Amino acid sequence: MKLHNISMGNIMRRKGKMIFLVLGLIIGISTVVTLLSITESMTKDIEASLNQFGANIIMVPKNDNLSLSYGGIDVGGVSYQVKEFDQKSLVNIRKIKNSKNLGIIAPKVLGPVVVNNRKVLLMGVIFEDELALKNWWLKKEGVFPQKKDEIMLGSQAAALLKIRAGDIIELSQKKFKVTAVLTPTGGSEDNAIIADLAKSQEILNKEGKISLVEIAAFCQGCPISEMTLQIAEKFPNAKVTAMKQAVMSKMQSIELFKSFSLGVSILVIFIGSLLVLVTMMGSVNERTREIGIFRAIGFRRGHVMQIILLEALLLGIVGGIIGFFLGNMVALGIIPIVIKEGTFAGINSSLGIISILMAVALSLLASLYPAFKASNMDPSEALRSL
């Protein structure tokens, strides 16, 4: 009779105890898989929201003068001449070492215009890029500009100029239709007139010039600090700044949850190990007579250990597979509760392999002592129980 047949026969004869043992493995593995799946889903959801949060790298022309403004209040009364970027040179941003991590690159031109005897900031943008970069612009009155002669106003600018969506205004003796007014965003666009980039360059006499560039470059593992240096090397006359505060605050919450998940996982695995150890020890004590017969008919110590460990191996594989799928099902049900409007990251095949290996390792390690004890059992002592 082969050893694996003996192991399978013992599992089938002691279904109740073996189900109890497998249940311990399932609970342990499913808990770990659930926590890891939730963490992975949280990470992907936060990454997706941060990718829509806006720029996290800002590139502006370098200025040797100190700023005389604070909190949006300018106390200088002096306007410094700033050398702007050549629009054609922006292609160099895509040539940096970490270009694969670059997302949206949104250039802008800025300058003052006069509307209704008020000086207002004109911001020229590529609307397609801006709308992809700033999802908060979706809240508005009217529709987004579709033509070159259509513009959009920030909430504060529209209120001061007493302009609404549908009105016609004149910029540099050219008429433009206001198609949308943004709701208050708390950003610089509240005070601006937002128009097409090429049209704004024409109005401001800044053809081919760019005042600043906003870059969205967040993703898992993106080296934002290194990317900032790489962009600065391509543009020596630029000041490149990484806006990492929003990113760091979000990622810190993920790291805290990861630490919590790790702690809970270790505790559950430890309890599962004890459960396997106690169950296997009980199984060995119950099989004293059987082990004595095996030893009496010539089974070696290694054979006895193999029988016990084979049982642990089979139960570990079953527990790992069931635990992995159960953990994913639990995560699928819990994620919408834990993360508002969260989505399940999907079944991770690598995590499945790790789960099975973890269950097998846990089962084998917890069964080593019972197997060693069984292999060292004195045949004469065991046969006395007959």
C-alpha positions, 0 to 999 in steps of 0.5 A: 500500500502506498503512503499517499493512499494511507493518508487519503484513507485516514482523511476519509475516515476522520472527516469531522476532525479534518473538516474542523482542521480545514476550517481553521485554515480557511478562516485564517487564509480567507481573513488574510485574502480579504484584508489584502484585497480591500487594501489593494482596492483602496490603493487603486481607488485612491490612485484613480481619484488622485489621478483626477485630483489635478496636477501634482507637478507645476512648472513655471518660469524661474524668477530671481525676485522674491514674491510680495504676495501671501494668501492671494494678497499682493502687497508689492505693487510692482509687476516683474517681467517674466520670460515665458516658455516656448510652446514648442519646447514642451515636447521635452517633458515627454523625453524624461527618463520616467516619461512612462509615468507622465499623465496629462500635461496641461500648458497655460498662458496668462495675462490681463484683459479689460472687460467692463472697465475691469482688469481681469485675468485671461487664462488660455488652456487646452480645454480637453486636457483641463477637463481631464485634469480637473474633474471639479470643473464639471460643476457649472452653469451652461456647457463647455466651450466647443469653438475658438470664440467661446469662453468660460468664466470663473464664479467670482469673475462672472459675479463681479462682471455681472455676466451669465452663460449665454452673454457676449463679451468683447476681448481686444475688440473681438467678440466671444460667447460665454457658454459656461460659468463655473461654480466656486472651486476655491482655486485661481480659476474663480477669478479668471476668464478661461479661453482657448489657448491659441486664441488667448495667445493671440489676444495677449500677443503671446503667440507660441508662449506658455506661462506655466505648465501643470502636470499630472503624474501620480500612479503607484510607485511614481518617483515624483521627486525624481521626475521633478528633477528630470524636468528641471534638467530639461528646463534650466530656466524653470522652477519645477515644484512637486505638490505632494501634500495631497498625495502623502495624506492619502497614501498615509491612510493606506499605509495605516490600513496596511499595518492594521491588516498585517497585524490582524493577519499575523494574529489570525495565522497564529490562531490557525497554526495553534488550531492545526497543531491541536487537531493533528496532535489529537489525531496522532494520540487517537491513532496510537494503535494504528501507528504501532501496527505500522511500526511493527510491520516494518514502517520506518520513522520516515514513513510515519512522518510522511503519512502525517505530513502528506495529510497536512499537505492535502488539507493545506491545499484544500484550505488554501484554495477555499480560503482564497476564493472565500476571501475574495467573495467577502472582500467583494461584499465588504468593499462597497461598505468600507469604501464609498463607491469603491470597486473590487480590484479583481481576483489576483492570481499571484495572491491565490498562489501565495495563499495556497503556499501559505496554507500548505506551509502553515499546515506542514509547520504546525504538523511537524511536531505531531509527525515527529512524535508519531515517528518516535513512538515505541512500537511495543508501547503502541501495541499495548493499546490493542 
